[in-house]
Amino acid sequence: MLEYFSYSRLSTFKQCPAQFKIRYLDGIVNKDESIEAFVGKRVHEVLEYLYNKRKDESITPIIDELFEVYHTLWKDNWHERIAIFRRELNWEYYLALGEKCIAWYYRTYYPFVEPVIGVEQSFDFELEDGFRFIGFIDRVDKTNEGKITIHDYKTGKRALAQKQADNDLQLSIYQFAIENEYSTETDVSLVWHFLQAGSRVESQRSDVQKLKHKQDIIKRAKSIKSHIANGQVFEAKESMLCNWCYYWKECPSKYTANPYSGRKYT
Ligand code: SF4
């Protein structure tokens, strides 16, 4: 039984229906995670700390404080099931990569005077009857004039090109969630911060684009529902991305565990 949808559920289904079934229908959870995901979570937590300090205490932490928070979070959350696919790299490389992301963000946006109304803001709404979506938005700003900006932090290597951002469904879902929450008719802007690449991309959706994106999102969600209702096979789609999948034991196309998981680091 699938109670709700999210952007990551839609994209997992598109990337590999078998992985979708293992994770979201069979409910199999394992502790494995990629080092890239681990770094991304820690950097997001540091930016959450930064904006909560600004929002709740009107304090701007110095960058050394952010690095200290980052190192503490790294140590407290490190575990034995973190996988490094690129064997030529080690955990020190990734620790420094997170620092680089934080340093770029700090340099670029200091002194952080944005009109923040939400940090790691959760949402839960029906995009259409029977299609409930949940998720978290990294940051939401709202000016006195009512203009809303939705921010998303990315720590991956590649930045989106403008056209990709204009067609991105993840932030369209966020926009629908925010419009649902604030019943806003005002302009909503979408901003991606690519921390590793050191760049920022912005987009705004026209009414025509919004309609199209809504149709695309619902079409994908319907396809999942009909797979379940009709007992269709959730096909295993092998690709390069299998290297970052930790469900090899459950996967119908693999017969071992992912060789990169459970590696011991010195
Ligand atoms: S290993 Fe590859 S094919 Fe198998 S579930 Fe994971 S992503 Fe899909």
Boltz pocket constraint, residues with backbone or C-beta under 6 A from the ligand:
constraints:
  - pocket:
      binder: B
      contacts: [[A, 16], [A, 18], [A, 19], [A, 235], [A, 236], [A, 237], [A, 238], [A, 239], [A, 241], [A, 242], [A, 245], [A, 246], [A, 247], [A, 248], [A, 251], [A, 252], [A, 253], [A, 254]]
      max_distance: 6.0
